[in-house]
Amino acid sequence: MAFDPYEPEQRAMLRTAVEAVGIRAEDLWLHYFSLGGAVGEYEVEAYLQGLLSLPPLQRDMIAMAANELIEEIPRPRASYSDELTGGTTESQESKHHIPKR
């Protein structure tokens, strides 16, 4: 397999992403495998550690699996005032108000 000059950067970005949200390598592999990934759990772990090179398709499938897992993680978000009171705010009322002619 020819050396891909972008593989180290892709690997580093993947590691940063999964480590930031706490995705374990075995969970990443399981999701990757469920998407049709062709390499085993140990190969994914070795890839993450920089010990094994993978073809672009497999790297992209691992990235897809990681991105899907990241999207599933609940994140805190800022609430709007009407979410807290159960009502509507003045700005929301004026936004829906139709002026009389």
Backbone as CSV, one residue per row, in Angstrom:
resi,resn,N_x,N_y,N_z,CA_x,CA_y,CA_z,C_x,C_y,C_z
1,MET,0.848,-1.174,0.000,0.000,0.000,0.000,0.890,1.233,0.000
2,ALA,0.594,2.221,-0.821,1.380,3.448,-0.907,1.111,4.319,0.306
3,PHE,2.097,5.098,0.687,1.956,6.000,1.818,1.021,7.156,1.453
4,ASP,0.062,7.405,2.309,-0.876,8.514,2.127,-0.420,9.643,3.050
5,PRO,0.010,10.785,2.502,0.533,11.857,3.344,-0.508,12.479,4.277
6,TYR,-1.796,12.233,4.034,-2.851,12.809,4.865,-3.285,11.886,6.001
7,GLU,-2.837,10.645,5.969,-3.260,9.690,6.992,-2.886,10.138,8.405
8,PRO,-1.665,10.610,8.663,-1.346,11.032,10.036,-2.258,12.162,10.538
9,GLU,-2.567,13.109,9.678,-3.449,14.206,10.085,-4.861,13.694,10.346
10,GLN,-5.350,12.801,9.478,-6.683,12.243,9.663,-6.748,11.466,10.975
11,ARG,-5.719,10.685,11.263,-5.655,9.909,12.500,-5.643,10.841,13.713
12,ALA,-4.830,11.884,13.653,-4.729,12.814,14.777,-6.066,13.503,15.052
13,MET,-6.745,13.902,13.993,-8.046,14.552,14.166,-9.079,13.578,14.737
14,LEU,-9.032,12.337,14.293,-9.927,11.313,14.822,-9.661,11.107,16.307
15,ARG,-8.409,10.943,16.660,-8.060,10.738,18.077,-8.510,11.904,18.930
16,THR,-8.276,13.118,18.462,-8.688,14.301,19.206,-10.195,14.297,19.437
17,ALA,-10.944,13.977,18.401,-12.408,13.983,18.490,-12.918,12.925,19.463
18,VAL,-12.437,11.697,19.337,-12.972,10.633,20.203,-12.503,10.793,21.648
19,GLU,-11.299,11.298,21.841,-10.817,11.519,23.200,-11.557,12.675,23.869
20,ALA,-11.921,13.688,23.101,-12.619,14.852,23.655,-13.971,14.482,24.250
21,VAL,-14.625,13.499,23.670,-15.949,13.102,24.158,-15.935,11.768,24.886
22,GLY,-14.779,11.140,24.987,-14.648,9.909,25.767,-15.151,8.645,25.097
23,ILE,-15.058,8.568,23.787,-15.457,7.341,23.086,-14.324,6.329,23.206
24,ARG,-14.647,5.153,23.681,-13.650,4.088,23.818,-13.414,3.419,22.469
25,ALA,-12.201,2.934,22.269,-11.832,2.301,21.005,-12.744,1.122,20.686
26,GLU,-13.111,0.342,21.679,-13.971,-0.820,21.415,-15.376,-0.391,20.984
27,ASP,-15.870,0.724,21.528,-17.179,1.230,21.094,-17.100,1.790,19.678
28,LEU,-16.001,2.457,19.388,-15.785,2.972,18.038,-15.738,1.825,17.050
29,TRP,-14.957,0.795,17.380,-14.853,-0.352,16.480,-16.220,-1.000,16.274
30,LEU,-16.988,-1.208,17.333,-18.278,-1.880,17.212,-19.207,-1.110,16.276
31,HIS,-19.229,0.211,16.405,-20.086,1.009,15.521,-19.550,0.963,14.084
32,TYR,-18.250,1.081,13.937,-17.604,0.979,12.619,-17.948,-0.366,11.969
33,PHE,-17.840,-1.440,12.731,-18.130,-2.777,12.218,-19.598,-2.890,11.811
34,SER,-20.492,-2.279,12.595,-21.921,-2.337,12.268,-22.241,-1.584,10.969
35,LEU,-21.354,-0.669,10.585,-21.516,0.061,9.324,-20.931,-0.693,8.139
36,GLY,-20.304,-1.833,8.412,-19.707,-2.634,7.346,-18.194,-2.554,7.286
37,GLY,-17.579,-2.037,8.346,-16.116,-1.953,8.399,-15.471,-3.318,8.270
38,ALA,-14.293,-3.348,7.643,-13.667,-4.622,7.293,-12.497,-5.032,8.180
39,VAL,-12.050,-4.161,9.081,-10.907,-4.551,9.920,-11.374,-4.806,11.345
40,GLY,-10.579,-5.578,12.060,-10.938,-5.977,13.404,-10.665,-4.914,14.458
41,GLU,-11.119,-5.222,15.662,-10.975,-4.299,16.787,-9.512,-3.962,17.062
42,TYR,-8.636,-4.950,17.013,-7.221,-4.699,17.285,-6.593,-3.811,16.215
43,GLU,-7.035,-3.963,14.990,-6.509,-3.125,13.917,-6.953,-1.672,14.081
44,VAL,-8.199,-1.473,14.515,-8.670,-0.108,14.760,-7.876,0.516,15.902
45,GLU,-7.656,-0.238,16.951,-6.853,0.258,18.076,-5.431,0.580,17.618
46,ALA,-4.829,-0.289,16.830,-3.475,-0.048,16.319,-3.442,1.179,15.411
47,TYR,-4.470,1.357,14.612,-4.567,2.544,13.759,-4.622,3.803,14.618
48,LEU,-5.454,3.787,15.649,-5.567,4.957,16.533,-4.236,5.289,17.207
49,GLN,-3.463,4.265,17.487,-2.166,4.470,18.140,-1.058,4.814,17.152
50,GLY,-1.356,4.789,15.868,-0.360,5.098,14.853,0.554,3.936,14.526
51,LEU,0.132,2.731,14.880,0.953,1.545,14.658,0.599,0.793,13.385
52,LEU,-0.515,1.170,12.750,-0.988,0.460,11.572,-1.586,1.473,10.605
53,SER,-1.303,1.270,9.348,-1.876,2.094,8.299,-3.111,1.389,7.753
54,LEU,-4.134,2.169,7.433,-5.350,1.597,6.860,-5.661,2.279,5.534
55,PRO,-6.358,1.579,4.649,-6.768,2.186,3.375,-7.729,3.347,3.627
56,PRO,-7.765,4.301,2.716,-8.640,5.470,2.890,-10.105,5.119,3.161
57,LEU,-10.651,4.114,2.479,-12.051,3.754,2.694,-12.295,3.343,4.146
58,GLN,-11.414,2.531,4.694,-11.590,2.078,6.077,-11.409,3.240,7.053
59,ARG,-10.456,4.117,6.777,-10.263,5.300,7.632,-11.502,6.179,7.618
60,ASP,-12.077,6.348,6.429,-13.278,7.170,6.321,-14.463,6.525,7.031
61,MET,-14.547,5.211,6.987,-15.631,4.527,7.702,-15.464,4.662,9.205
62,ILE,-14.230,4.640,9.681,-13.980,4.851,11.116,-14.358,6.278,11.493
63,ALA,-14.001,7.234,10.636,-14.371,8.632,10.881,-15.894,8.782,10.903
64,MET,-16.589,8.113,9.988,-18.045,8.167,9.956,-18.624,7.604,11.257
65,ALA,-18.102,6.464,11.689,-18.574,5.853,12.931,-18.356,6.798,14.106
66,ALA,-17.187,7.424,14.156,-16.891,8.362,15.242,-17.852,9.540,15.210
67,ASN,-18.061,10.114,14.031,-18.958,11.262,13.917,-20.389,10.910,14.310
68,GLU,-20.843,9.735,13.948,-22.191,9.312,14.330,-22.298,9.136,15.840
69,LEU,-21.271,8.549,16.455,-21.279,8.388,17.912,-21.236,9.739,18.613
70,ILE,-20.459,10.659,18.082,-20.362,11.992,18.677,-21.708,12.702,18.616
71,GLU,-22.412,12.562,17.498,-23.723,13.206,17.346,-24.750,12.656,18.328
72,GLU,-24.576,11.412,18.770,-25.529,10.786,19.687,-25.322,11.212,21.135
73,ILE,-24.191,11.835,21.433,-23.884,12.213,22.811,-24.691,13.455,23.177
74,PRO,-25.488,13.353,24.240,-26.244,14.535,24.652,-25.287,15.609,25.167
75,ARG,-25.525,16.844,24.729,-24.686,17.948,25.148,-25.550,18.988,25.849
76,PRO,-24.967,19.704,26.786,-25.748,20.788,27.400,-26.011,21.878,26.374
77,ARG,-27.106,22.545,26.539,-27.453,23.629,25.641,-28.089,24.746,26.441
78,ALA,-28.075,25.921,25.905,-28.684,27.075,26.554,-30.184,27.063,26.307
79,SER,-30.946,27.346,27.339,-32.402,27.363,27.223,-32.888,28.744,26.824
80,TYR,-33.989,28.776,26.105,-34.689,30.010,25.799,-35.673,30.288,26.933
81,SER,-36.043,31.537,27.107,-36.900,31.900,28.237,-38.244,31.182,28.196
82,ASP,-38.813,30.999,27.019,-40.108,30.329,26.953,-40.008,28.848,27.296
83,GLU,-38.843,28.271,27.185,-38.666,26.877,27.583,-38.707,26.744,29.097
84,LEU,-38.315,27.799,29.789,-38.294,27.770,31.243,-39.649,28.117,31.839
85,THR,-40.381,29.039,31.203,-41.653,29.493,31.754,-42.845,28.769,31.163
86,GLY,-42.637,28.161,30.004,-43.737,27.476,29.334,-44.582,28.415,28.495
87,GLY,-44.255,29.708,28.513,-45.016,30.689,27.745,-44.210,31.197,26.576
88,THR,-44.695,32.293,26.010,-43.967,32.919,24.919,-43.409,34.244,25.397
89,THR,-42.332,34.665,24.828,-41.718,35.936,25.183,-42.285,37.037,24.316
90,GLU,-42.061,38.282,24.723,-42.564,39.426,23.967,-42.015,39.444,22.544
91,SER,-40.729,39.111,22.385,-40.152,39.132,21.042,-40.774,38.062,20.154
92,GLN,-41.142,36.937,20.748,-41.794,35.892,19.963,-43.204,36.311,19.588
93,GLU,-43.902,37.013,20.499,-45.250,37.479,20.197,-45.226,38.502,19.076
94,SER,-44.270,39.423,19.119,-44.204,40.449,18.078,-43.783,39.850,16.744
95,LYS,-43.006,38.789,16.784,-42.566,38.139,15.549,-43.755,37.521,14.814
96,HIS,-44.774,37.085,15.542,-45.917,36.429,14.946,-47.128,37.363,14.808
97,HIS,-46.976,38.593,15.244,-48.073,39.562,15.188,-48.195,40.129,13.765
98,ILE,-49.391,40.098,13.252,-49.652,40.660,11.925,-50.319,42.012,12.121
99,PRO,-49.696,43.087,11.626,-50.282,44.422,11.821,-51.610,44.552,11.084
100,LYS,-52.507,45.344,11.695,-53.825,45.599,11.084,-53.675,46.641,10.001
101,ARG,-54.494,46.546,8.952,-54.472,47.520,7.859,-55.556,48.525,8.022
